């Protein structure tokens, strides 16, 4: 406490002597003066220096009125009906006051630039005149005479800000007798619009403006004379406000201030309770909602409040005036180094907690907790409030009878959100649950993949430098560990259907209305039409728009054939022509123009076959057994067809450059003689024919792609009669290797190529018309494919197309169901699982119990450290860049090592290891040499019969030196070893976690955002969590 003058009222802060330390100015109401307290850098202040004001000063504000970069002071004098301006010299002293007349009952003052001249102006509330006075500043410390603007009845306080986003300063006033808030929008010339009012509770008193929901719109918070609450009014950005959100304060609030008191970058509120001898802090969540207030005792009569960092520790402190005791009190926000409040969480009956972890799971910069519930087959996520308390757990299933045993946190799908890997003891698998950054997690479909043994312990690290976390797994009573890597299974969500015309037959995709969203075009065989379905960009589509094409449209293609940057549509018919519908770029199309082809065209592709940069058309004519080439003029019209006879009954076609001469070639299927023809292009629209041996069976469909990642184009064929997928790997000279076949069970009428699981290996999608399904065959990158994964479609699917319909970079599929007269859309989903990579042997009888991942030999590759409880040693596996490891090197530990952690305990920048030796009742420290080898362990006792189980490290006392915490299963406590930074430690400090609790796991984190590490302990016998906060 610091002695002020008589009846201290308002308080403000600023650096008045330019020493980079905040000072305080206090209005002494009955003393008719102000007191200036100059601050030191430790939160203490010099005795006040007094400067005279007018009679009965009530409120003070601080700003630079004469543009000399030194802070000045303005005070409102209630009885004298004026303001006092005291100019600062920059050394903590001030000139004598200069006064300017106000209205009657000057009560409150605020500052702003109301006429856009870059000079500070003053606004004063005149409570008895029902108006405000505006004093326009000249920038030299003097002001023009007041200009008054009407308010409501008995205005009490004022705040300044841009409430309608026009870059002009506005004013908000609380009208006590009218029970409303008035907004006076500024014109930017020192004048204001008549006030616009919004209702408040009874007797509004103090108003403060700030942005409480992070929407970049100014909000206000209001206190009341006759209500034990505060009201938060959210700004709409147009000068109006929402209805208030009310927060109880328990007693009447006199004054209010705003700041970030828990360093979470969200604004909090502090209020004074004049009648209750305390102040209250309401911590904000950043969405205009606040936690229940936390109260702090304050002697006698807390009155006005302000905030600032008075001891230079980057934490906001609070200054409060005491009107009864003539004092000013400073409450410093500080940190010390011992355990304080503990919070116990029960996680549900029969949970049988096995493991815990800590991280920020909902992207609010607040630490959360995850628990593994073995008995209830789920994991539980407890989201933190940032004050050391947590929401009730939200559970996420790990599957029936899974019995989850261990968990690790990592990034398994490269989306910047944290995910979980869970070792399921009961189902013998590792589950992946992908986070979305909101605290929710989606369990990935495991597809029946099981390990040979029940996993017990897992850890995560990126062993192959692909930017994704890999997994290392250990098993109870086994002498090896396994490495698992992530794999995307390329799954799809349930279909959505959209109506078409009668008997839809072919589908293609493109952006027809230039909205950056994929649309769909479908041919309707019996209607002689095409349907256009415009996409919304979220995998949904508008109702179809129908365009007439002519009789029996069979196949559709999409391209810009007239070089207007608008997509056009090309359709072949069962007769002998191709129709071109030029697009307008708004989703509509011109009437068709037709060009002659052969008889019964069956397939169409578009490409530049004569290298004139204009798109041409290639059409297969099944009746004539010919290929028609129509060279384009680039204006949407085409030359007469040039015909080629490639084989017997050509049916399906694809294009690509198979001999790397930069000219487009054509590959097609000849159904009658079971051959594949390759037409190598000369680049002038003509071709030479070459047959490819594709065995005696009849290939049905053809497509192209690089299926073995050698940068040479390959051919893929589907042979429905034998349920075979064949790949002919290209040599890049127009010749191909013998086919590679993958068998299955399918009856396809369509074939498309894409990478559905983002593994850089091409996959294929087929439609199975007799089985009413679509099949995905994931490629291995060597020309072979996995067994198909099928998804049900509608009746008699006949064709498919691939595109990204919801802009998530994952391929989606659209399928045409001809009998149902509709199309169905399958949205691509990221479904990741873990697959086995290799095994590391830890030695006979080793029984590995715990892992750490670190770079022990400074080669930038992740290594593995493991404690082997059966052979009483630490095993080190040095990693290579490709995800493989050297053989294990071992270093003796104590008896039955149970847990391991890594840190630099002697400040030599090399990672060291600490282990909990359960049977020896101690911890062992192994100092690293930085080359993957370690010194002999140094031991520190954890207490008689303590049975240390779990160990964690961190800087617990903020001295920049690493410390150690251990859970003692046998003695029901935790032990903290504070480090000296030279591999030695202070005597351990023990803290009980409850009789019969049996603590078995501990993790550390800052749960209340006070820059101090706290602890969360899992207790086996009490099946509970205990959070221990460092309160001082």
N, C-alpha and C positions, 0 to 999 in steps of 0.2 A: 504494500500500500504506500501511496505517496500523498502527502498532505497538499490539498488544493485550497482554494479560497472558500468563501461562504456560499453554500448551496450550489455546488458544481452541477452544471446542466449538460450541455452538449460537449462532445469530444470529437476531434478530428486528428488525423495523422499526416505527417509529411517530413521531408528532410529539410529542416530550416537552416542548417549550418553546413550543408554540403560535405558531410563526412561519410556519406553512404550508410548512415544509421538513421532509422526512423525516429522522429521526435513526436511529441504530443502537444496539442493545444486544447485547453479546457476552458469553457465559459463558466465563470463564477457569478451566478445570477444575483445574489444579494450583495456581492462585493463590487459589482459594477466594473468588472475587469475580466481579463483573460489571463490564464497562466500557461506559460510555455515550459515544457519539460524536455530538455535535450537528452537524447538517448545515447547510452554506451552500447558496445557490440555484444554485451552479455545479457541483455534484457533489463538492465538497470537504468535508472534515469537520474539526472541531476535535479536539485530542488528547482521549483518553478521560478521563472522570471515573470513579473506581473506587468501588464500594460492596461491602461485605463480604456474603458469603452463608454458607451452611454448608459442610461439607467435601465436596469433590469434586462441585461443581455440574455437571450434565450438560445440562440443557435449560431453555429460557426461553420464556415466552409473555407477551403484552402485552394489557391490557384495563383498563377502568374499574371498579374493585372497590368504590368508595365513592360512586359516582354524583355526582361533582363535576366531570364532563366533562374531567378530567385523566387522562392515561394512567398506569397502574400496572404493576408487573412482578411475575411469579411465577417462581421458579426451583426446580427439583428438585435436592436434594442427595443423591447416591447413598450415600455412606458414613454420613451422619448419619440417613438414612431419614426425611427431612422435606422440607417445602417452605418457601421463604422468600418472604414477601410484602413488597414495598417500594412504598409509596404515593407517587405523584408529586405535586409541588407545582405543576406546570404551567410551571416555568421551567427545566426540564432537570435539576433536582435531586430527590432522593428521601429519604424517611425511612429510618431503620435498619430492618432486617428484623424481621418478626414471623414466627415459625416454627410450623408445624403438623405433627404426626407423621403419617408415611405407613406403608406396609408396608415390608418389607425389599427393598432394591435399587430405590429410586425412580429411574426412568430417563427418563420422558417425560411431558410435561404438555400438556393442551389445555383450552380454555375453552368453556362453553356455559351456557345457562339450563335446568337439568334439572328444575326444579320449577315453572316457569311463574310466577315471582314478579317477573319483569323484572329480576332481579339476577343478576350473573354468578356462576357456580359453577366449580369446578375439578375436573378428572379427571386422575389420575396413574396411570401404569403401574408396578406393583411386580413386577419381573421375577423376583425370588427367591421371592416368595410366591404367584406364579401368580394374581394378582388385580389389580383396579383399585381405587383409592380415590377416592371422590367427596366433595368438600367443598362443602357448600351455603353460599352467601354470604348475609350479612345485609344487604348493600347499604351498609354503613358501613366497609368495608375489612376486616372480620373475618369468620371462617368457623366453621361448626360442625365438630365433630370428624368424622373420616373415617367413611364408610360403605363397606364393601368388598363387591365382587361378583366371583365366581369367573370366571377366564378359562381358557384352555388353558395349556400348559406354556411357561414362559419368555416371557411377553409382552414385546414390544420397543417398540412405539409405538402411538399412539392417534390417531384422528381423530373429529370430532364433526359430526353433521348429521342431518337428518330423512330417513331412508332408506326409510320406509314411508308417507310423505305423510299423516301424521296430525297434523302441526303440533306434534309433540313431539320433543324432542331425543333422538337415539340415539347410540350409541358403537360404533365399529368398532376392533378390536384385532388386531394381528398376533401370532400364537403361534408363536414361532421353532421350538421342538422338535417341535411337532405339524404343522408345515408347513401351517398353515391360517390363515384370517382368521375372527375371531369377531365377530358382530354382536349387540349387546345393545340391544334395543328398549326405549325409555323409556316409562314410564307417565305421565310429566308431573308426578310428585310426588317426584322425586329417586331413585326406585327403577327397576329394570330387569328385563326378562325374562331368563331364562337364555340364554346365548349360542347363536346358530345359526352353524354353521361352514361354510366353503367351502374346498376344497383350493387350495393354492398350490404354487409350485415350492419348492425346497429352501432353507430358512432365510430366511423373510420378515423384512425389517428395518424399512423405513419405509413408512408409508401416508399418502396425501394424498387428500382427498375433493373432487371437483368434478364438473361436468357436461361431459363431453368430447364428447357427440354431440348436444347441443342438443335433448334430449327432455324437459327439465325434471325429470329424475330424477337424483339424485346417483349418481355413479360413483366408483370409487377406482382409484388407481394405486399399485403396490407395487414396492419394490426388494427384492433378495435378497442374502444373504451369499455364496451359493455358485453364483450364476448370472449370466452376463454379459448380462442382459436386464432389462427391466421388464415388468410385467404390468398391463394395463388391464382391470378388471372392470366391466362395464356394470350399472348398477342397474336392477332390474325395477320399482322403485317400491313393493314390498311388503316390503322388508327383505332380500331375497335378491339374488344377483348372478349374472350369466352366467359361463360359463367364460372364463378370461382370454384377451385378445389379447396376444400377445407381440411385443415390439420389441427388437431387438438393440442393445446399447450398446457392444460391443467389449471392454469390461472391466468389472470389478465396480463397481457403483454404491454409493456410501456414502449420499448424501442426495439429496433431490429437492424441487423446488418447481414451482409452476404459475403461468403468466401468459400474456398475449397479447404476444409479442415482435415480431410483424410487423404489428401493428395491422390485422388482418383480421377482428377480432371472433371469432376462434376461439382456444380455449385451446391453449397450447403447454407443453412440459415442459423444464425444465433439470435436469441431473443432475451430480453431482460424481464424478470418477474419482480416488480417493485414490491409487491406485498408478500412474496414467498421467500425472499432472501436467497434467490438462486438465479442462475441463467440456464437457458435450455438450448441445446444444439440439435438440429434436425438435419441428418445427413441425406443428401440428395442422390437419387438414382440416375439423374440425367434425363429423365422422361417426364419431369414436372411432378413426380411423386417423391415422397420423403419417408424415411424411417421414423419410427416413434422417437420423440425427443429424449435425449440424454441430458440430465440436469447436473449442474455443478454448483456447490454451495458458494454463496457470496455474502459477506457480512452486511447486515442491515438492509440497505435500500438501493439495489442496483437500478440505475436510471438510464443513461444513454450508453451506447456501445459502439465501438469501432474496431477494426481489425488491421493487422499488419505483422510483418516478421520483425520482431523487436530484438532478437538475439542472433540473427543471421544464420539460422540453421535450416533455411528453406522450408520451414513450417509456419503456418499462420498462427499468430497469437491473438489474444483478445484484450482490449482495454475497456474498462467500465467505470463510469462515474458513480459515486455513492453520495446521494444528495443529503442524506441525514448525517453522515459522519464526516462530511467535507473532505472526502478522500477520492483518489483515483486508484483503481486496482488493475494490475496487469497479470493476466493468466497466460503463462508460457506453455507452449505445446512442446513437451520434451520427452527424451528417451533415456532409460537406464538399462540395467542388465540383469534382471532376475525374472522368474516366472510369476505371473499374476493369475488372473481369472481363468478358471477352467470351465469348459462346457462339455456336457456329456450328451451323446446322441445314441439312442437305441435305434437299430436298423431293422427291426421287425422280428417277430417270433420265429425262431428256428433258422435264422439267417446263417449262422455259423460262419462269420467273417473269416476269410482266409488271407486277404491281401488288401492293401490300400495304395492309393496314388494321389498325387496333387498336381494340378495344373489349372490354367484358365480355359474352361471348356465352352464358355458362351461369349467370349470376345468382349468382356466388359472390364478387362484389366484387373479383375479380382480373382484371387485364388479359390478354386473349388476342390472338392474331394470326390474320389471314386472308391467304392468298396466292392469287393468280390464276395457275394453271398452264396456260399457253397450249398447250403441247405435249401434255398429257395430258387435255385437255378437261374440266377440273374445277377446283374451288376447294378449297383445303386449310385447315382450321381447326386451329390449334395452341392447345390450352387451357393456360393458365398455372397453375403451382403456387403462385405468389405469392412465390417465392424467386428469380425470374429464370430458372427452368427451365420447360420446357414438355413436354407429352405429344407423342408422335408425331402428325403431322397426320392428321386424319380428312378424307377427301375426299368431295365432293359433286359429282355429275356436272352438267355444263351442256349435255349432249347430244352426240351423235356429230358429229365434225367441226366443233364449235362454235368452237374456238380462242378461248377467253375472253381479253379484252385489258385490261379495266379493271373496277374494282368500286367501289361506294359503299355505305355502311352507312346505313340509315334505318329508319323505322317505316312500313310500307306497308299494314298491316291493323289498326292501332289496338288491338293486344293487349298493349302495353307491352313486347314483346320485340323485339330488334333483328333486322332482316332484311337481305338483300343484294339489290342490283340489279347484274347483271353484263352488261357489253357484250360480246357474242359476235361476234368479227370474222368467223368462218367462216360462220356461219348468218345473219348480218345481222339480229340481233334483240337485245333486251334481256331477259334472263331475270330472273325474280323467284324468290328462295329465301326462304321464310318461316321464321323461327326460332321455336323453342318454349321458349326460355329455359333449355334444358339443354345447349346447344352443338350440337344437331342442327338441320338445315334441310331443309325440304321444297320441292322444285322444283315450281313451278306449271306447269300444262300450257299451252304457248304458243299452241296452236290455230293453228299455221301463220302467225302474224302476223309479217311481216318488214318491216324498214326498206328504204328504197330503196338505201341505201349501208351499207357495213360500219362500224359504230360503233367509235370508238377510245377516247374519254375521256367519262366521265359524272360528274355531281355531283348531289346531292340537296338539295332545299329545299321548304318548303311555300309555294308561290307563290299559291295561291288560298284559303289560310286554312281548309282543311277538316280540319285536324288530321292529314293524311297527307302523307308526303313525295312530292314530284313529282321528275321527272328532267329534267336538261338533258344533251343528247348532242352531241358533236362527232365529226367524221369526218376521216380523213386526206385531205389535199389538197382539201378543200371549204371554201367560204367562208361557211358558215352553221352555226347550231346549232339543234337541235330541242328543244321542250318536250314531254315525255310525262307523262301522268297515270295514276294507278292505276284499275283497273276490275275488279270482281268478276264472274267469268263464271258464277257460280251452278251449279257442277258438283255431282255426286253420286258417292258411293262405291258399290262393288259391292253388289248386292242381297243380302239375307238372306231366306230363305223360311220360312214357318210353315204347317203344315197346318190346314185348315178342314174343314167338312163337304162334302157333295156339291153341286157346281155353285154356288160362292159368287158372289154377284151384286152386293152393295152393301156399302159400308164407311163407318163413321163413327168418330170418335175422341172420347175424353173421359176424365176421371179417375174411374173407377168405384169405386175403393177408398180414395180420399182419402189417397193417399201422395205427392201432388204430382208424380206421373208419369203421362204419358198412356198410356191403354189403348186397345184396339181392339174394335169390335163389327162382325161380318160376318154378312150373311144368307146362309143355305144353301138354295137354291131347292128342290132335290129332297128334302132331309131334313126340311123344315119346321121348321128350327131357326135360332137365331143362335149364333155362336161368340164368346165373350169371351176375349180374349188380354190378360192383365194385363202392363203394361210394367214393366221393371226400371230405367228411366231412363237406359239406356246404348244405346238402339236395339235391345235384345233383349227378348224376350217369353216369358212362361210358356206352357206348352201350353194349348190351348183348353179352356174350360169351356162346355158346351153347354146351351142352354135351348130347350125346345119353344115354337114360336110358332103352329103351325097350318099349314095347307097352303099351299105355294108363296109364301114371303115374298119380296117383290120389292125393297123399298127400306127403309132404316133411317134414323132421325134420333135425335138425342140432345138432351135438355133436362131441366130440373128442373120438372116439371109439377105437383108437389104441395107446392112451397115448403118442403121439408125439408132443403134444401142438399145433397141427394144426387141424382146424375144418374140419369135414367130413360131408357128406350128406347121408341121408337115405331116400329112396323113396319106397312107396308101389304102386302096380299096380292093375289093375282091374282083373288080373288073380288070381294067388295064390302064390306070393312071394314078398320079400322085397329086394331091391337093395342097396348096400353100395358102395359109391364112396369116396375113401380115399383122403383127401386133401393134397397137397404139401406145403401149406402155402404161395403160391404166387398167389393164385386165380385160379390155375388149379387143376385138379383132375385126379386120376387114373381111369382106366376102372372099371365098376361096377362088384361087386361080388354079386350073388343072394343067398337067403336062403328061403326055403319053408315056407309058412304060410298056413292059411286056404283059402277058396275060397271067392273071392271078398272082400279083405281087405278094410276097410273104414276109419280107423284112426290109427295113430301111435304116441307113446310117448317113451321117452328114460329115463331110470333111473337105479339106482343100486338096484335091487330087492332081491339080496342074500347077500348083505353087504360084498362083496369081493373087494370093491373099483374099480370094473370094471363095465362099463356101459352095461346095458342090454336093450332089445327092447320088448315093448308090442304092439301087433297089434290086432285090432278088425276085425273079419271076419263076415261080415253081412250075407252071404249066409249060412255058417255053423252055425251061431249063437254061435261062439266060440271066445275065447280070446287066442292068441298065445303069449307065453313068450319065448324069445330067449336069453339065458344067454350068456353074452360076455366073451371072453377069455382075453380081454385087448390088443389084437394085431390086431384088426379089423375083426376078425372072430368070429363066434357064434355057439353055440351048436344047435342041432335040437330042434325044438319047443316043448314046453310043452303046452297042451291045457286045457282050462277051459270052461265050459258052464255056462255063467253068467245069460242069459235070452234070450228073443225072439228078434231076429234081433238087436243085439247091434250095435250102430252107431257112438257114439262119446265118447271120453275117456279123463280123466284127472287124475293126480296123486298128492299125498300129504300124509303127516302123520296125519291121522284124530284121532288117539287115543294116540298120544304122547308116543309111544313106540320106537321111533327112527327108525321105519321100514316103508318103503314106502308102501302105500295102493293105490288102484285104484278105481276110481268112473267112472261109464259109464252109458249111456242111452240105454234102451231097447225100441226101437221105437214101436214094435208091441203091447206090453202089457202096454205101458205108465208107465214104472217103471224106477227107478234109482237103480242100484246095487252098493253096496260098497263091495269091496274085500279087506279084511284086510290082510296085508302081515305078514308072519311068519319070514321074514328075510332070508329065504333060497330059495327063488324063488317060493314058493307055497303060496296059498291064501285060505281064507275061505270066503264064500259068505254071504252077508246080504243085503236084500232088504230095500229100503227107500221109504216111502210113499211120492209121489210127485203129488198127485191128479190124477184124471182120464184123464186129458188132456195130449197130447203127448209132452214131452219136446224135443226140437230139438238140443240144444247145451248145453254143460256143461263146466264150468271152476271152479277154486278154488281160494280162497284168504281169508284174514281176513277182513271181511266187517264191523265188529263192534268193532275193535281194542281191543279185549280181549285176543289176542295172541293165539287164537284157530282157526284152519282152518275151513272155511265155504265153502259151495257149492253154486254156482249161476247157474241157469237154465234159458234158454229162450224158451218160448212156443209160436211159431209164430202164430198158429191157433187162439190163444186167445189174442195175443199181450200182453203177460205178462212176466215180469221178476220175477223169484222166487228165494229167498235166504233161504237156510237152515243153520241156525246158529249152529255151532258145539259146543258140550259140552267138547270136548277134550278127550272123551272116546270112540269115534266111533259112538256115537248117536247124534241126531240133534233135535233142537226145530222145532215146526211147521213152515211151510214156511211163509215168509213175501213176499207179492206180490206188484209189482209196474206195473201199467197198462200204455199202450201207444198205438202206432200205428206203427207196424213194421212187416217185413216179412224176418227175418234174415236167413242167411246161415253161419254166423260166429260169434264168441264171443271171446273177449279178455279183459283182466283185466289190468289196470294201474292207476296210480294217475295222471290225466291229468291237474289238477289245483293246484298241490303242496299244498294241505291242509291236507295231511297225511290221507285222506280218500280214499279208493279204489273206482275207477270208472270203467265203462265198455264201450266198443265200440262194436257196432254191424253193420253188413252190411245188407242193405235192398235191396234185389235183384230186387224186382218188382218196387220199387220206385227209383232205381238208386241213392242210397244215402248211406252215412255212418252216424250212429247216436251215439252221446255221451250222456251217462246217468251219471251225476255226483252223487257220493255217499254222503249220509248224515252221514255216520259213524255208523249207527244203523241197517244196512241191507236193508234200503230203498233207493230209487233213485229219483232224480228230473226228470222231463219230458225230453225226449231226445232233443238234439240240432243236427240238421241234416246239412250235407254238401253234395252237389251234387258230384257224381262220374261219371264214364263212364257207358257204357251199361252192365247190368247184372253183378253187382259185386257179387263175390262168397266167397271171403275170405279176411282176413286182418291180419296184424302183426304190432307190436309196437316196436319202437326202437328210439334211439336218433341219428338221421342222420346228425345233424349239431353241435354236441358237445356243446349244450347250456343248458344241464341238463333238458330240457323240452321234454317230450315224443312226438314223431312224429308217424304218421300212414302211412302204405302202404296198398293199396287196389288193389285186382286183378279184372280187368274188363274183363270177359271171352269173351263177344261178340266183344269187341274192340281190343282184342289181345294186351292188354297193362296193365301196372300197373300205379297207380297214387299215388303220395306222398303228404301227407298233413303235413305241418310243424307246429308243436305246437307253440302257441303264448301265451305270458303272457297278459291276458286281465283282468285288475282288476277294480272292481267297489266298490261302498260303499253300504252297506246294513244296515238296521236299527237294533240297538241293544236294547236301552232302552231310556226312557224319564225321565227328571229331572224337577220337578215343581219349578218355581221361585216365585209363589205367585200371587194371584188375582190382576190384574191391574199393574203387575210389569214391563212389556215391556222391557225385557233385550236388551241391545244395544251393548255390547262389552265383550270380554272374555280375560282372561289370564290363562295360565297353569303353575303351579309351585307346589313344595312340601312345603306346608305351615306349616305342623306339623312334619316335619323331620322324616317321617316313610318310606322314599324311594319310596312312591307311589305318582303318580301325582294327584294333586287336581285342581279344577276349581274355578276361581274367575270371577264373572260376575257383571256388573253394571246394575241395574234395574232402568231405567229412569222414570218409572211410579210411583214407590214407594220410590224413592230417597234413595236408599241404595245399599250396596255392598253385594252380596250373595256369600258364600263360600260353596262349595261341597267337602268334604274330600273324597278322593278316597281309595278304597280297591284294593288289588293286582289282583283281577279277573275282573276288568273293571267296577265294580259297585261303587255306591257312597252313602255316608250318606246323610240325609236330609239337606237342606240348612240352614246355619246360616247367619243371616243378621247383618250388621253394618251400621249405618246412614252415609250418604254422604251429599253433598249439593243438590241443586235443579237441577233436570234433568241431572244426570251424563251421559256423552255421550261416554267416552273413559276411558280405564283403562290400567295401566302398572305396572310392578313389578320390584323391585330392593332393594338393601340394602342401605338405605339412612343414617343410623346412625352407620354403621360399627360394628354391633353386630352379624354378620353372619346369621341373620334371615331375611327372605324376608318380605319387606314392600310393601304397595300398594299406588299408586298415581292415582287419578281420575280427569278428567276434568268435572267440574260442569258448564254446559253450561248456565243455567239461572242465576247462582250466579256470573258469571264472575270471577271464581277463580279455583284453583286446590286444591284438598284435599289430605293430606298425612295421611295414616293410618299405624302406626308402628306395626309390627308383633311381637308377643310374642314367636313365634317358636312352638306353640302348636295348631295352627290353629285359634287362636283368635287374635283380633287386638284392639289397643287403639283407643280412640276417635280421629276423624280427626283433623289435623292442616291445616289451609287454608292459601293460598297465592294468592293475587289478580293478575289477568291477564289483568286488565285494564277495564275502563268503557265501557259497551256495547260490550265487546270483543267477547262473545259467544265462548269460547274455545271448540273445537270439537275433536281434536286428540292430543294424547300425546305420547311421546317416551322418553327413557332414555339412557344415555351413559356418558362416561367420555370425555367431549368436550374440556377440557383444559389440558388434560394429567397430572392431579395432583393426579391420582388414586382414586378420589372421584366422586361419581355419580352425574350427572347433569340431568336436565329435559328440554325438549323442547315442546312447545305447539303451535298448530295452532289456531289463532283467526279468526273464520269465519266472525265475525261482523266488525272487524277493519282491515282486509286484511294484517295481519302481523303474524310473528312468534315471540315467546317470549322464551328466554333462561334463566333458573334459574341455576346458578352455585352453586354447593353444597359445604358445609363446612365439610361434613362427620359426622355431629352431628344432622341431620334432620333439620338443618336450611340452608338458602340459601342467597346468595348475592342479591342485588336489581336486578330485572329482566332487561334484555337487549332486546329491541324490534327491529326487522328488517322487513321492508316493503317488501311484495312480489308483490306489484302492485295494483293500484286502481281498484276496482271492480273484483278482482281475486277470492275472497271467498275461501281461503284455507281450506280444510277439512280433509287432511290426511298428515302425515309426517312420514318418516322413516329415519334411519341414517345408514351410512356406509362410509368406506374410499374409495372414488371413484378415487383418484389419487395417491394412494399408498405412501402417505407422512406421514403415521402413525398418521394422525389426522382425527377425524370423521367429515364427511360432512353431509349435509342434502338434501333430495329430498322431495319436497312439491307438492301435487296435488291440483290444483285449480279448483273449480267447475264451476264458471261462465265463466272463460277464457278457460276452457277445455284444460288445459296444465299442463306440469310438469315444475318445476323450481328446478335446482340443484344448491345449494349454497356451494361453496368450502371454507374451512378454509385456506386462503392463508398465514396467518401469525399468 
